[in-house]
Amino acid sequence: MRPVEPAPGRCGDCAHRSANRADLEALIPGLASLGSGFGASVAESRLCMLHDRLVSPNDACGRFSRA
């Protein structure tokens, strides 16, 4: 039997995730002008400052760091 590896932490709990929704407009200029910058398409996604991409709370990666 293989040992079970621990699951990576979720992005929603990670220190690299910018939790402030207003940061999205500051970090991605013009996002709100697309009409969905603060709407359903962004929802609970936030910017991962480590990977420089949008992540949802249930996404995960091996570089997780507890917030």
Beta strands, then each sheet from edge to edge (+ up, - down):
strand 1: 17-18
strand 2: 46-48
strand 3: 53-55
sheet 1: 1+ 2- 3+
end
